[in-house]
C-alpha cells in the first residue's frame, strides 16, 4: 500500500512512542528546498540554537509528550554539497530541538547495512519503505506489510555502529 497525503501525515504524526528513520543517500532532491539550498550556497546560515520552524517546534512538543524521533544517516566522505547543506540547515537545529540524529560514516570501513534502503519505522511495529531514484528524487512511500523484525535489527545495528551527530561534526 502506498502512503501519500493524509495517510502519510497520519503515519508520521500518530506514532505512540518512537519514529525512526534510516537515510542512505548522499542527496535528496526536494523541490521545496531549492531556495534554501541556493541561500546556503550563497553563504547564508541560520543560528541552529535559536532557529525555530514548525518541525523544530514539533520536536520540542514530542519530547514534552515523552515521544522520540531519531535517525541514522549512512555517509561517505567527502560529504556531498547536499549533505553539507542538510547538516547545517536541518541536522544541527533538529538535534538542538531534541531529535536523536546519528551518523554512520563508512568511508574507511565496510557498511554494516549494505543494500538496505531508506525507511521510516514507527513504534517498531510499522515500517514505511522510502523509494527513490538514484539522484535522490522520491518515487513513493510504501507501507511494508511483512514482519518488522529485520528493520528493528537494522535500527539496532545502525545505532550501535554510528556516532551522535554533534560528535561527528566536531571530529
Residue, then its C-alpha position, 0 to 999 in steps of 0.5 A: x500500500x502506498x502512503x501519500x497525503x493524509x495517510x502519510x501525515x497520519x503515519x508520521x504524526x500518530x506514532x505512540x512512542x518512537x519514529x525512526x528513520x534510516x537515510x542512505x543517500x548522499x542527496x535528496x532532491x526536494x523541490x521545496x528546498x531549492x531556495x534554501x539550498x541556493x541561500x546556503x550556497x550563497x553563504x547564508x546560515x541560520x543560528x541552529x540554537x535559536x532557529x525555530x520552524x514548525x518541525x523544530x517546534x514539533x520536536x520540542x512538543x514530542x519530547x514534552x509528550x515523552x515521544x522520540x524521533x531519531x535517525x541514522x544517516x549512512x555517509x561517505x566522505x567527502x560529504x556531498x554539497x547536499x549533505x553539507x547543506x542538510x547538516x547545517x540547515x536541518x541536522x544541527x537545529x533538529x538535534x538542538x530541538x531534541x531529535x536523536x540524529x546519528x551518523x554512520x560514516x563508512x568511508x574507511x570501513x565496510x557498511x554494516x547495512x549494505x543494500x538496505x534502503x531508506x525507511x521510516x519505522x514507527x513504534x517498531x511495529x510499522x515500517x514505511x519503505x522510502x523509494x527513490x531514484x538514484x539522484x535522490x528524487x522520491x518515487x513513493x512511500x510504501x507501507x511494508x506489510x511483512x514482519x518488522x523484525x529485520x528493520x528493528x535489527x537494522x535500527x539496532x545495528x545502525x545505532x550501535x555502529x554510528x556516532x551522535x551527530x554533534x560528535x561527528x561534526x566536531x571530529 
